[in-house]
Amino acid sequence: MYADDCQLYTSFDENQSGTVKGKVESCLSDIKRWMNKNYLKLNTDKTLIKIFHPNSKPAIDIAIYDIPLSDSVKVLGVNLDDNLKLSSFITKKCQICNFHLRNLRNIKDSLNRSTRILLVTNLILSTLDYCNILLIPTTDKDIRPLKLVLNRAIRFICNLKFRTHISPFYQQLHILPIRFRIKFKACLTAFKIFNNISPKYITDQFEVFKTREYMKSRTGIGRDDFMFSMDRDDYQNKNLISLIKKEWYNLPFSLRKCDCLTLFKSKLKTHFYVVSSELNR
């Protein structure tokens, strides 16, 4: 049984910290008792406690079994910090990518262009794209380190100097910029949800818009049968579900009505190529 096999979640106010501490202690005691009964051991060295708080330094003492509070915690490879700003997640991505790029530069002269593209795709792009849908609420300033990493990867592929204008090489290599890679993942997730090919626990968070009898369907304007239901709060909120709905809403009708996954991915990538090239003019 591994240390990350079990995760316990609870929400509480600051004045309820004592009650929550008692609940967590009781739960850990039950787990420890069960593990001892089955000849297992609860490894406190690999057990973490993390409090997510709107303030940077919450004045809450909830140490249990001499387990200190952690500054960040990793969930399915995603580093989560105090305020859920994902800065540690972005930093970790950059560290991994820069490590690979430094090693690749040492053998750059021995690699042809197709091999460089293959290595960057498997080592760099896969790292940048992992769980990048969580970065939808971030600003361009937040994801600037990821943009610089992708620029370095393209310079490695094309053997470019530092001051060479890099935008034309994005299109030449058919690589989307960081912001559009995030949008691509959001729209792809929305497509899977709309066509019922995503996990049920995700699909249950969305409701497909249905035209009522007194409403006239307006194809492609914002009141058609290929949309999610959105209320007033969805237009103002910056949570993940609302932002996915907005990205899907902003797609052309010809894309939203597509029912083939492969065709949708191809058309969506082309759409974002056109949009990104217009922004770079």
Secondary structure, DSSP 8 states (H G I E B T S, - for coil): --TTS--------GGGHHHHHHHHHHHHHHHHHHHHHTT----GGG--B----SSSS------BTTB-B-S-EEETTEEE-TTS--HHHHHHHHHHHHHHHHHHHTTGGG--HHHHHHHHIIIIIHHHHTTGGGGTT--TTTTHHHHHHHHHHHHHHHT--TTS--HHHHHHTT---HHHHHHHHHHHHHHHHHTT-S-HHHHTT--B----TTS--BTTTTBSSSSB---HHHHH--SHHHHHHHHHHTS-HHHHT---HHHHHHHHHHHHHHHHHHHT-
